[in-house]
Structures are given as structure tokens and as C-alpha cells.
Amino acid sequence: MANTIEYAKVFQKELDRQVVEGCTSGWMEDNASQVIYNGGNEVKLPKITLKGLGKYDRDSGYTGGAITYEYETAKLSQDRGRRFRIDALDVDESGFALAAANVAAEFQRVGVIPEIDSYRYSKLASTATIKKTYTPAKGTLLSTLIGQISEVREATGGEGELVIPMARSVYDTLMLSTEINCSLDAGSFKQGELELSVKTINGAVIIPVPSARMKTSYTFSDENGFTADSTAKQINWIICPKNAPVAVSKTDNVKIITPEQNQFADAWDIDYRKYHDLFVPDNKKAAIAVCTAG
């Protein structure tokens, strides 16, 4: 089949787009615009180093201070993959593209997106400097949340947009809170090409996340997906500046093997490989807060 390469390129682009728009953490990839990726499991992350103000002298003038802009090479620690096999009797050449796209999209929706979300939130929580343990209750949830938002605002100097990924069970409790008055507002939030309707509190965007994806630690199996660790704690919410987490996910080199080329089966084989990771610059960690269940 002459156009399998073209199919692979289209699949790769669309699968990456689906992850950005399908993950509740897809907004973290907005911060990866300056990350350099040339394939494989390595990326180059920008790093800026500069000095603060110095004394101005009337004779010698300005105090010198160079700005260093460089790239650091980092490895994407999550190297995951799967081979799909579609029997030649189930789909002919003309129907292959649609069948393959449906299979890959469903696999990402059910298996890949939940895993990427879970990995990102557990890693982001592990970097948090501001920590709290709390059992959500309708009578105290709002004031507890606002209190931790205030801590983060202090750490950021009150600047920048804040995002609050919140476990769905906690979000539902917040909606029933006996403290709620005019503190919650309607807002919009851009993720990839999507414009999402969200709730905001004190200017911070709240993103409801399935509770199973909000654990402090997971085991990522070599054979079959992932599970929460037995010692993992439930994360109630994370509060962080929108520009703090740098998430990278890349579908690398989708391979399509036709039935004619396949030496092992009369079938189409699609080799899917996903690299991803989350990075948090050291100077942003002090402004990240996590609240776990008591």
C-alpha cells in the first residue's frame, strides 16, 4: 500500500491533538511551545538565568549582568507502546484508514488519556511545596480552598493565572457547599483548540478531574496499563500557576504494516508508541500547593 506513510503522519498528528484536547491536564502542554523535540525520548527545555537589580553609579553607570538563555536536555521518562492487529478479513484496503483511526482513537480515550492525566497529577503533586491534609466537608470546603489559594497567591506575588485540578468527588461536594455565595463565577478556559466553560474562584480556574486520576502515586505496568499504588493518597486538589507545569507528549513514529508485508499474520499491524513526561522548573515549585484527603 503506497500511502501507508501518509496515513501514519496523519494518525500521528491527530493522536497528539486528541491527547491535548482529551486530557484534563491538556492545558499543561501550552507551556511546551518552546520545547525542542526532534524525535525519540529526549527534549530540550529552555532555561533563563538572570540577575536582579544592582546599584546605579553616576561615574561608572549601570551594574553589568548577563542574561543566560540556554537549553537543557531532558529525557521523557514515560516510554509506552502497543501493537494493534486488524485481521485482513475484517477490513479491506479501502476501509483500513477509518478502522485504524477508530481503533487508535478509542485506545487513547480509554487507556492513554487516563494514564497520562494520572501520571501528570501525581508528579505535579510530588513537587508541591505547600501541603495540606483535609477531609472535604460541605461546611468547610470553600474556606479551606480559599485559604490555600491565598497561600499560593502569596508565593506568586499575586501575579499570573491559577489553575485548580480538583477530584470530581470533591468538586461535587464544593457545588453543594453550605458556604457558597458569590465566590464561584462562570468563566472560560482555553485548552488546545477547545474553549471550555469552567467555574472560577477568586480568579482561579477549577478543572474537575475523575477522582481515580488524582492519586499521589501509581504503578505503570510493563504489560497492561496502570494502577494506583496501595499506599497512594487521594488528592483533593492541586493549585498551581498555569505556566508552571511543562507537559510534553509525543506520538512517535506510528508504523503501519500491511497484510502483504506482515510475516506473522494475515493482518494489518499498527505500532503505536507514546513518549510523555511532566517538568516543573525549580523556581515554580514554591508556588504549587496540594491538598490530600485525611
Buried (B, 14 or more C-beta within 10 A) or exposed (E): BEEBEEBBEBBBEBBBBBBBBBBBBBBBBBBBEEBEBEEEBEBBBBEEEEEEEEEEEEEEEEEEEEEEEEEEEBEBEBBBEBEBEBEBEEBEEEEBBEBBBEBBBEBBEEBBBBBBBBBBBBBBBEBBBBEBEBEBEBEBBBEBBBEBBEBBBEBBEEEBEBBBBBBBBBBEBBEEBEBBEEBBEEBEBEBBEEEBEBBBBEEBBBBBBEBBBBBBBBEEEEEEBBBBEEEBBBBBBBBBBBBBBBBBBBBBEBBBBBBEEBEEEEBBBBBBBBBBBBBBBEEBBBBBBBBBBE
